[in-house]
Amino acid sequence: MAILDLYSKGKHQQEIGHFANIVKIAKVDGEITDNEKELLIRMGKNLNLTLDEFAVILNNPEKFPINAPVSYNDRIERLHRLTKMILVDGNAKLIEVQLMIKIAVGLHFSTDNVEKVCDEAIHLVLNENSLEDFTEAIKKVHNF
């Protein structure tokens, strides 16, 4: 097996773990709304998931680990996607934010200010900041 094949497989496993986290956020309040379903479908396609992978993850997202990427910018992009899922219905529920904080720690955001980072992420997505502006602002808050 070539090194490129190993990288591709590892990257895909990271994407599966990330999608599972997004599904966990969508399911944490007990239901997946139509808006959440639409976003899940769009994100599943963007992450190159097969229909079988999508279905398995949707039914049992707890089965999959976080698999945080090494790249700090990739971790911020994941935080951005998680935040979009939380806010897809227009408001952030406490139970969703609490899970987001746990996932953010798993993405290697510092426990010292992870709540501040997540609060800022919510504020930025509510104000429809671009991913570039989001990344810059999160780096400032996270003191990276």
Order of alpha helices (4+ residues) and beta strands (2+ residues): alpha-alpha-alpha-alpha-alpha-alpha-alpha
